Amino acid sequence: MCTREAITFDQTSSTLRIPAGCPQGVLLSALPDNTIFPVGNCPTVGLGGLLLGGGMTDASRYLGLACDSIEGLTMVTSSGEVINATRETHPDVLYMACGSGVVPKGGIVTRFTLRLSPLPESARAEVSRISVFVSSNATANTLTQLQTMLASEDERYWKIGGGGVVGVTELRDMDIGLVLQLLYLGPGPD
């Protein structure tokens, strides 16, 4: 379901055709220089699950959900029909599959065509990933402050995205109640 030879990049449209069975790590390795795609943290999660489930990622604040970047998909229905869905041909199939987790007509998605975005100039030299470990008693206050910061109109925060994991069992013994994984599209000193 995933071979490097099956991944193609169209420079004119800045789209990448990739099998649905490829994991996120393969997608990351296939991205051309100075492009970005809203892909998650775990390199082994498959693209089919990420994209058909919506795809909330570290870069979603900047790029939207991963499913927002689907330009087209190839699907095989239970009757054997092959459907190439785009916004022009079969837009209903594309719309229903993108983010709903439900593939219409009992089909299986075999390939995606993904729109890549240019990496911001400020991030071309560096993308910074920040891990923050928060004590159990400060978890609620930290989440409130992070939400306020990210929802603000302050342009400094527009290039920050990420997610958090609350209540990681292995970390409770160390009094860690929250792990934040943040992504900043720019150099660390910024």
N, C-alpha and C positions, 0 to 999 in steps of 0.2 A: 504493500500500500504506500510505500514511500521510498523512492530512489532519487538520488541527486540528479540523475539524467532527466527525470520527469519534471523537474522544476525549470521553468523558463521565465525570463524577464523581458518585457517589452519596454524598451527605453522611451519610445515615442509616447506611449500612454502612461508610463510609469506604473505598470501593473505586473504582478507576479502570478503566474499560474503554478499551483502547487497541489499535489494530491491531498485529499482530506485526512489520510492516515498519517501524515507527517507530524511529528511532535514539534512543539514550539521551538526547541533548540535547533532543529534543522532549519526552520524558517529564519531564525536569527542569523544562522551561518550563511543563508542564501541572500540576505539583504545586500543590495549594492551599496557602495560607499555613499555617505551623506543622505541616506534615506532612513525612515523610521516607520514602524508599524506597531500598533497597540497590542503587544504580546505580554503575557503574564510572566510571573517569576519562575515557575517550575518548568524546566526544559523538557520534561518527559510527558507533559500533558498534551494530548492530541489536538490538532487544529479543529477537527470536527466537533469535539465537545466544547472547545473554547468558543468557536464562532457561532454554532447553533444555539449555544446557551447565552449568548449576548456578548460575553468577553469584557468584563470589567478588569482593567489592567492598570499598572502604574502610570502609564501614559494616557489614560482615558481623559484626564482633566484637560489635556492639550489636544488630543486627537478624537475624542469620543469613544464609544464602545468599539470593540474589535469588529462586531458585525456591521457597523456603519461603514466600514471600508471594503465590504464585499461588493465587487462589481458584477460578479456572475458566479454561477456554480453549475456543475454537471451532475445530474442525478439519474439513477436508473430506477424505474418504477417496478412494482411487484409483477407487472405484466411484461417486463423486459423493455419497455420504451425508454429511450435515452432522451432526456430533456436538458437542453442547454439554456438555462434561465439567466436573463439579464434584465435591465430596466426596460429595454425595448421589446424583448421576446420573453414571454412568460413572467411579467413583473409580479403577478400574484404568487407564483411559486417562490420567487426570490424573496418577496416581502414576508410570506408565511414562514420561510425557513430561517430568515435572519433574526436571531435572537429569541425565537419562540421555543426552540428545542424540539419542535414538531416539524417533521418533513412531510409536506403534503403528498397525497396520492400514494402513500405507503412506500415511498422511495428511499434510496440510500444515496447520500451525497458522496461522490467519488473524487471531485476536484473543485477547487475554488480559484477564482480570479480575484486577486486582492489589489486594491489601490494603495500604493505606497505614498508616504508624505515626505517632503524634503525635511531633513534635519535642520532645526533652526541654526542660524549662523553662530549664535552663542554656545551651542552645544557641539559644534563640529570639532572642537578641540577636546571636549571632555563631557561626559555624562556622569553625574555623581549619584551613587546609591548610598543611602544613609539608613542605618539600622539604629533604632532607639528602643531601649529596654526600659520599661516603666514599672515601678514597684506597685504591688497590689493596691495599696491605699491611695495611690495617686492616679489610678487608671481612669476613673470617671472624669476627674478634673482635666486630665491630659486630653482625653477625647473631645471634651467640650472646647478646650482652647484650640485644638487642631481644627475642629469644624469651623470655629469662628475665623481663624486665620485663613483657611482655604476659601471661605465664602466671602471674604472681604474684597473690596475693589482695589486693593493694593496690587499694582502690577508685578511687584517682586515675587508674588506667590503664584502667578499664572503658570509658571513652568514647573510647578511642584505637583507631583501626583503620588499615589501610593495606596497602601492598604495596611490593615493591621490584623493581628491575630490575638484574640482575648482568651485567657484561661488555658494556656498551653500546660498540660499536665506535667511534663518533664521540667518545667521552669518554676512550678509552684514552690518547690523546696528551696529555691533561691529567692523567694518573695518577688517574683516577676509576674505581674498580672497582664501585661500587654507588651506585644512586640510590634513596633511600627516599621514597615519597610517603605521608605520614601525614595522617590526618584526625582532628581533635579536635572533639567535639560540645560546644563551649563557647567562651568568649572566649579570645583569645590570651594575656593575662597569666596565666591559670590554667595 
